[in-house]
Amino acid sequence: METVNPIIKIENLVRTYSSGKVQTFAVRGVSFNLYPGEFTALSGPSGSGKTTVLNQIGLLDNPTSGKVIIDGKEIGQMSEDEKSLFRLKRLGFVFQRYELLPELTALENVYLSLMPNPYF
């Protein structure tokens, strides 16, 4: 029987924010795996850390501790340039709130996202 590796592996993820001497835990010790073909929902009450976890998976934020592994690559060991390239080539992220440019038509807004990026 073939072993299937997770496409996303979260190990003991912790994300804290500091304000002066006050430290607030947004996520504390979260671990889970997501496997190919799996449909998963992340749910919980407001303030429970859902967006924080998604920001970690989307390489938009860095964990305070723990590991985020996507396709076998530990994200914490990547430079910011490597993360940008990884997002460009490997991740798709649909935000809850997205901003369209009002001076463009809906079709032009879609085309804009498909244009080559001169930085890569």
C-alpha positions in Angstrom: 0.0 0.0 0.0 1.3 3.4 -1.0 2.0 6.0 1.7 0.3 9.4 1.0 2.2 12.4 2.4 0.2 15.5 3.5 0.3 18.5 1.2 0.1 20.7 4.2 1.4 19.8 7.6 1.1 22.1 10.6 3.1 21.2 13.7 2.5 22.8 17.1 1.8 26.2 15.4 2.0 29.2 17.8 1.4 32.9 16.9 1.6 35.6 19.5 1.3 39.3 19.2 2.9 41.7 21.7 1.8 45.1 22.9 4.3 46.4 25.4 4.5 43.7 28.1 1.2 42.1 27.1 1.4 39.0 25.0 -1.7 37.7 23.2 -2.0 34.2 21.7 -3.8 34.2 18.4 -3.0 30.5 17.9 -1.6 28.2 20.5 -0.2 24.7 19.7 -2.3 23.9 16.5 -1.4 20.7 14.6 -3.1 19.1 11.6 -2.4 17.5 8.2 -4.2 18.1 4.9 -4.0 15.4 2.3 -4.4 15.5 -1.5 -8.0 15.3 -2.6 -9.2 16.1 0.9 -11.9 18.8 1.4 -11.4 20.6 4.7 -13.2 23.4 6.5 -11.6 25.6 9.1 -14.3 26.8 11.5 -14.6 28.4 14.9 -15.9 31.5 16.6 -14.7 35.0 15.8 -11.2 35.5 17.3 -10.4 31.8 17.5 -7.4 32.1 15.1 -8.8 30.9 11.7 -7.4 33.8 9.7 -4.1 33.6 11.6 -3.7 29.9 10.6 -4.7 30.7 6.9 -2.1 33.6 6.9 0.5 31.0 8.0 -0.4 28.6 5.2 -0.5 31.4 2.7 3.0 32.6 3.7 1.6 36.0 4.6 2.8 35.9 8.2 5.5 34.0 10.2 4.7 31.8 13.1 6.1 32.6 16.5 7.0 28.9 16.8 6.1 25.6 15.3 6.3 24.4 11.7 4.4 25.0 8.5 5.3 22.4 5.8 3.8 22.6 2.3 4.7 20.0 -0.3 7.6 18.9 2.0 9.1 22.3 2.2 9.4 23.9 5.6 8.2 27.5 5.1 10.2 28.9 8.1 13.5 28.0 6.4 12.6 30.1 3.3 13.8 33.6 2.6 11.2 36.3 1.8 12.1 36.1 -1.9 11.7 32.3 -1.8 8.3 32.7 -0.2 7.2 35.2 -2.8 8.2 32.9 -5.6 6.6 29.9 -3.8 3.3 31.9 -3.5 3.5 32.9 -7.2 4.1 29.4 -8.5 2.5 27.1 -5.9 -0.3 28.7 -4.0 -3.8 30.1 -4.8 -5.4 32.2 -2.2 -8.9 33.6 -2.5 -9.4 36.3 0.1 -12.7 36.9 1.9 -12.5 40.6 0.9 -10.9 41.3 -2.4 -10.4 44.6 -4.0 -11.2 45.3 -7.6 -9.9 48.4 -9.4 -13.0 50.5 -9.9 -11.7 52.1 -13.1 -11.4 48.6 -14.8 -14.2 46.3 -15.9 -14.7 43.0 -14.2 -13.0 41.2 -17.1 -10.0 43.7 -17.1 -9.6 43.0 -13.3 -9.3 39.3 -14.1 -6.8 39.9 -16.9 -4.8 42.0 -14.5 -4.1 39.0 -12.3 -3.0 37.0 -15.3 -0.4 39.5 -16.5 3.2 38.4 -16.2 5.0 39.8 -13.2 8.2 41.6 -14.3 9.9 40.8 -11.0 10.0 37.0 -11.5 
